[in-house]
């Protein structure tokens, strides 16, 4: 049997990789135990260029546009 190439994504691992590559921005989530701590974390992340995407009770999902070189690679290199 032929071994797959190292680093190749297949089967169930393909969907999360595709979902990351298809979006024009990176996502990340910050968590905190109380609202004050969450707001402090959000202020720090906004200084680094992150924008709030979705507010939840104890977390906030953030987004930041991908660098143009990585976006171009994600657009041109197929996942499949």
Order of alpha helices (4+ residues) and beta strands (2+ residues): alpha-beta-alpha-beta-beta-alpha
